[in-house]
């Protein structure tokens, strides 16, 4: 994680931007109301741009071409959705996250493949966890553990197209919760003797400090 754009500088956006900045990210905050930037406080060391977060010119000013993560956290679901779509489809931002207010829209977000946080409390913390986890894989946080869903990547493992669950768990101190074959033909709760194949969809519990090391097995 290095370059992050946060669209919306209300309570959630300003808190998220500050958390990311304190964690060493280069953060640019976009809001249509310049007065909103006062929410960032004096210690914020990122940049701010007044503008509309789904406007291409505004995003280019925010250096979206070099952006690793964009978080759309305005107070409007439609605006967040448009930000997410423009960032991912026009600018190929690797990881886009949107705040979702109305849970009735959740199915649409899932069908569009948009990573999102739905709720009214601890939204900034949940967004922060998703950004830190990366890969669009974060589902939830339990203390020092992250629950991740990802496509298994074995391309970095020499001459391997499959791996035994026990090997993956033992070597990386993770727990494989469930998996689905890459072609959707089957899903299962694994035993230690189960095999996982390149491209399988995997649900795993990983210690937070081991995510960077384990990320070699995650496809974006």
C-alpha positions in Angstrom: 0.0 0.0 0.0 1.4 3.4 -1.0 -0.9 5.7 -2.9 -4.5 6.0 -1.7 -7.3 8.3 -2.9 -10.1 8.9 -0.4 -13.3 10.5 -1.9 -15.4 12.2 0.7 -14.1 14.2 3.7 -16.8 13.8 6.2 -16.4 12.0 9.6 -15.6 8.6 8.0 -13.4 10.0 5.1 -11.3 12.2 7.3 -10.8 9.5 9.9 -9.8 7.0 7.3 -7.4 9.4 5.6 -5.7 10.2 8.9 -5.4 6.5 9.8 -3.9 5.7 6.4 -1.5 8.7 6.5 -0.4 7.8 10.0 0.3 4.3 8.6 2.7 5.6 6.0 0.4 5.9 2.9 0.5 8.8 0.5 -3.1 10.0 0.8 -5.0 12.4 -1.5 -8.5 13.4 -0.3 -11.2 14.7 -2.7 -14.3 16.5 -1.7 -16.6 18.9 -3.5 -16.7 21.2 -0.4 -13.4 22.7 0.4 -14.6 23.5 3.9 -14.8 19.8 4.6 -11.0 19.5 4.7 -10.9 21.1 8.1 -12.0 17.7 9.4 -8.6 16.4 8.6 -6.9 18.4 11.4 -3.6 20.1 11.4 -1.5 16.9 11.6 -2.7 15.4 8.3 0.3 15.4 5.9 -1.5 14.3 2.7 -3.0 16.4 -0.1 -6.5 17.7 -0.8 -8.4 18.4 -4.0 -11.7 20.2 -4.3 -13.8 18.5 -6.9 -16.2 15.6 -7.7 -14.8 12.2 -7.1 -16.1 10.6 -10.2 -14.9 13.4 -12.5 -12.1 12.2 -14.7 -10.2 15.5 -14.6 -10.4 15.6 -10.8 -9.1 12.0 -10.5 -6.2 12.8 -12.9 -5.3 15.8 -10.7 -5.3 13.3 -7.8 -2.8 11.2 -9.7 -5.2 8.3 -10.1 -2.8 6.7 -12.7 -0.5 5.9 -9.8 -3.2 5.0 -7.3 -3.1 1.6 -5.5 -6.4 2.0 -3.7 -9.4 4.3 -4.0 -12.0 4.5 -1.2 -15.3 6.2 -2.0 -16.9 7.2 1.3 -19.3 10.1 0.5 -22.7 10.2 2.0 -24.4 9.1 -1.2 -24.5 5.5 -2.5 -24.9 6.6 -6.1 -21.9 8.8 -5.9 -19.8 6.1 -4.3 -20.9 3.6 -7.0 -19.9 6.0 -9.8 -16.5 6.7 -8.2 -15.9 3.0 -7.9 -16.9 2.3 -11.5 -14.9 5.2 -13.0 -11.8 4.3 -10.9 -11.9 0.6 -11.8 -13.1 0.6 -15.4 -11.5 3.8 -16.8 -8.3 4.0 -14.7 -7.8 0.3 -13.7 -7.2 1.1 -10.1 -6.2 -2.3 -8.6 -8.4 -2.0 -5.4 -11.6 0.0 -5.1 -13.8 0.1 -2.0 -17.1 1.9 -1.7 -19.2 2.8 1.4 -22.7 1.4 1.1 -25.6 3.0 3.1 -28.6 1.2 1.8 -28.3 -2.5 2.3 -31.0 -3.0 -0.4 -28.2 -2.2 -2.9 -25.9 -4.8 -1.5 -26.8 -7.4 -4.1 -26.1 -5.0 -7.0 -22.6 -4.2 -5.5 -21.8 -7.9 -5.2 -23.0 -8.5 -8.8 -20.7 -5.7 -10.0 -17.8 -7.1 -8.1 -17.4 -4.0 -6.0 -15.6 -4.3 -2.7 -17.7 -2.4 -0.1 -18.4 -1.7 3.6 -22.0 -1.5 4.7 -22.9 -0.1 8.1 -23.2 3.0 10.2 -20.5 2.4 12.9 -16.8 1.5 12.7 -16.9 2.2 8.9 -13.5 3.9 8.9 -11.9 1.0 10.8 -13.4 -1.6 8.4 -12.3 0.5 5.4 -8.8 0.7 6.9 -8.6 -3.1 7.4 -9.6 -3.6 3.7 -7.0 -1.2 2.5 -4.3 -2.8 4.6 -5.3 -6.3 3.7 -5.3 -5.4 0.0 -6.2 -7.6 -2.9 -9.9 -6.9 -2.4 -9.8 -9.9 -0.2 -10.7 -8.7 3.2 -14.0 -9.9 4.7 -13.7 -9.3 8.4 -11.3 -8.7 11.3 -11.2 -10.7 14.5 -8.6 -9.3 16.9 -5.2 -10.2 15.3 -6.8 -12.2 12.5 -8.1 -11.3 9.1 -10.6 -13.4 7.2 -9.8 -13.2 3.5 -11.3 -14.5 0.3 -9.1 -14.8 -2.7 -8.2 -16.8 -5.8 -5.3 -19.1 -5.1 -2.1 -18.2 -6.9 0.5 -21.0 -7.3 2.4 -19.4 -10.2 5.2 -18.5 -7.9 5.5 -22.1 -6.6 8.0 -24.0 -8.8 6.3 -26.8 -10.8 3.2 -26.7 -8.6 -0.4 -26.6 -9.8 -1.8 -27.9 -6.5 -1.0 -27.8 -2.8 -2.2 -29.8 0.2 -4.2 -27.9 2.8 -2.0 -29.2 5.6 1.1 -27.9 3.9 -0.3 -24.5 3.3 -1.6 -24.2 6.9 1.6 -25.6 8.5 4.1 -23.5 6.6 2.2 -20.2 6.9 0.3 -20.5 10.2 -3.1 -20.0 8.5 -6.4 -21.8 8.6 -8.3 -22.7 5.4 -12.0 -22.4 6.2 -13.6 -23.3 2.8 -12.8 -23.5 -0.9 -14.6 -23.5 -4.2 -13.1 -25.0 -7.4 -12.0 -22.4 -9.9 -14.6 -23.6 -12.4 -17.3 -23.5 -9.8 -17.8 -27.3 -10.1 -17.6 -27.9 -6.3 -17.2 -26.3 -2.9 -16.2 -27.8 0.4 -14.9 -27.4 3.9 -11.5 -28.9 3.6 -9.7 -31.6 5.6 -6.0 -31.5 6.1 -5.6 -33.9 3.2 -7.6 -31.9 0.8 -5.8 -30.4 -2.3 -6.2 -26.9 -3.5 -5.5 -26.0 -7.2 -4.4 -22.8 -8.9 -7.4 -20.6 -9.4 -9.5 -22.1 -6.6 -11.5 -19.5 -4.6 -10.3 -19.8 -1.0 -11.6 -18.5 2.4 -8.8 -18.3 4.9 -8.1 -16.9 8.3 -4.6 -15.2 8.5 -2.8 -13.4 11.2 -2.5 -9.7 10.4 1.3 -9.6 10.5 1.6 -12.6 8.1 -0.6 -11.2 5.3 2.3 -9.7 3.4 4.1 -13.0 3.4 1.0 -15.0 2.5 0.0 -12.6 -0.3 2.1 -14.6 -2.7 -0.8 -17.0 -2.8 -3.4 -14.4 -3.6 -4.4 -13.4 -7.1 -5.7 -9.8 -7.6 
